[in-house]
Amino acid sequence: MKEFIEKEEAELAFKKALRRTRFNFFDREGKRIKEFAIVEKEEQLSNRVYLGVREVLVSKIIGTVEKAQDFDKDFNPMREESKVRWVNVYLKSLEDGNLPPVILYKIKEEYFVYDGNHRVSVAKNLNFHSIEAEVYEFFSEKNDDLNLLSRERFSFEKESGLTGIECSKSEGYKELRDEVRKFLEFYSLGEEGFEKSTVWHQRVFIPVVNILFSNFKESEHKNNGDIFIEYLRYKNSYKLGNKYEKGYTNTLVDYLNRNKILLIKKLETDIKLDSFLIDDFRKLHYIDRIMFYTDDTKGKIKAIREYSKKQFRRETLIIGEIALFSLNNDIPGFIVGMQRWFEGVYNFYRDEMVLKSRQLNIDTKDLNLDSVVEDCVRYSRYYRKKANKLLTRKELVYSYFLDIFLPIFILFRENGIESDLNKQYLKISQSYLYYTRYGGEDNLRVFFEKNILNKEEYKIGDFTLSKNIRLNYNLDKEMETCWVLKDYGGTQNYETIYRLKEYIKFLEIDDSEEKNKKFKADIEKLLKNRETLIQYNNNRILNVIRGKWEQYTFIDYYGTLV
């Protein structure tokens, strides 16, 4: 029964397609399909290159090599004799959900069917977006713009192995080729199973294009290659900052803000930044870090990844700890020091965490212990500095357990928090270290009581950073005499408060009214400066990308300046 219904559907579809060509009886010339032989002669085609199997947009298939008498320009059948074959192809597409590959000849950006005219006809009638095809490209001996574009695109695709990047001018492909070459020269870490050009495409090109398309409506009708080239030219001419600030992340944020600040007249630029786009930005941030590592650092990171089978969030932190361990134990060479550090320190931290958790009946199954051990390593660096002496590994890991690990799990139990534990745990731990670094109380319980509200969401814009726990520093109270700061957004950033307190000491102003006048005069002057607004918005966006959890206000930016 099902087969009968499908055959009836296929025959009805053929009749409709055939009827379209008969309705156009008086405009047959206008509906005539393009013939490859005619175009071949006009374009003076000579060389042919096999491009392999590709996904081709059905809308770009506009002609045929041999069946001009059987189909019109929209690939509707023109003859009743095509019915049996057309219907069989239609039924095959319903059965398999796709069609076997066709063979296409490509001239510039247009495709002609060498084999598979009926499949293309069915695909167009079923509104397929694309079809799989073996593609042969033909090149003209002419040197007009379109033929130069075609040759440059082919050259870029052959060298890089990348397809699907569309530029409207031939020089665009030259610039892309230079960009990929430069990337290949500096990138030597990460997904070793992929070609470096593929990493560039997935971690640079696609994220940049996604971000730009999402933020500029007028870019919707531009080619993806053109919109990337516009940004790339800006990046390559970027004059400000050091080499780290000239990476993809900083220059793209600056590019967005400089374009947006012309369109709106308010303090914060209207940049779209949802969780997907933040993920795209973080791909770029990851690439930037790797690109600017020295060869020595890259070599050490590779060795750590190969030996530990792990990829740490702060790989340079691990390198530093290994170097310190090797120095204190007179171990020559990085590799030997690395092996002994993992065996003697890292594994010891991990084993002690597991042991103490079991003894205290703490369930760590939802916790990534590798992340916690890395956090312990970070804490140990801070704790050594605070103690101003070398400490044993037992002193460090037990201090971490008592200062950080145990109090956080007590908080989890008291508030019935059972989900997203790893993210919640790291957020609290790292915020606490940051808090104490800038003068906060050296007691995690006090930090909890003052700065954490339970069972709420913490957001920056529309992006939810974490559920159940929200940091709420409420540090304006510490500068409540400086009431004017609240008029410009206030702050929840302890570092800002610390800096402003130091600034007040430097100014030697005791009178509350005078302090507020000084702050207001400074801030009002800054707000009139376009460059200041751009830099503030750059910092605001970069804060989110880098995973900082405090709401970044103009007062925070002012704090960095004073």
TAZINOR-V862904 format. One record per run of one state. SS is the DSSP state (H for helix, E for strand, - for the rest). FROM is the first residue (numbers start at 0). TO is the last residue. If there is no record, write none. Layout:
ss->SS from->FROM to->TO
ss->SS from->FROM to->TO
This chain:
ss->- from->0 to->0
ss->H from->1 to->22
ss->- from->23 to->23
ss->H from->24 to->26
ss->- from->27 to->30
ss->E from->31 to->31
ss->- from->32 to->32
ss->E from->33 to->34
ss->H from->35 to->42
ss->- from->43 to->43
ss->E from->44 to->56
ss->H from->57 to->59
ss->E from->60 to->63
ss->- from->64 to->69
ss->E from->70 to->71
ss->- from->72 to->75
ss->E from->76 to->76
ss->- from->77 to->78
ss->H from->79 to->95
ss->- from->96 to->100
ss->E from->101 to->106
ss->- from->107 to->108
ss->E from->109 to->114
ss->- from->115 to->115
ss->H from->116 to->124
ss->- from->125 to->128
ss->E from->129 to->139
ss->- from->140 to->143
ss->H from->144 to->159
ss->- from->160 to->168
ss->H from->169 to->185
ss->- from->186 to->194
ss->H from->195 to->214
ss->- from->215 to->215
ss->H from->216 to->220
ss->- from->221 to->222
ss->H from->223 to->235
ss->- from->236 to->242
ss->H from->243 to->245
ss->- from->246 to->246
ss->H from->247 to->259
ss->- from->260 to->273
ss->H from->274 to->290
ss->- from->291 to->293
ss->H from->294 to->307
ss->- from->308 to->313
ss->H from->314 to->327
ss->- from->328 to->332
ss->H from->333 to->358
ss->- from->359 to->367
ss->H from->368 to->386
ss->- from->387 to->391
ss->H from->392 to->413
ss->- from->414 to->419
ss->H from->420 to->436
ss->- from->437 to->442
ss->H from->443 to->450
ss->E from->451 to->453
ss->- from->454 to->456
ss->E from->457 to->459
ss->- from->460 to->461
ss->E from->462 to->465
ss->- from->466 to->467
ss->E from->468 to->470
ss->- from->471 to->473
ss->H from->474 to->478
ss->- from->479 to->481
ss->H from->482 to->487
ss->- from->488 to->492
ss->H from->493 to->506
ss->- from->507 to->510
ss->H from->511 to->526
ss->- from->527 to->528
ss->H from->529 to->544
ss->- from->545 to->552
ss->H from->553 to->560
ss->- from->561 to->561
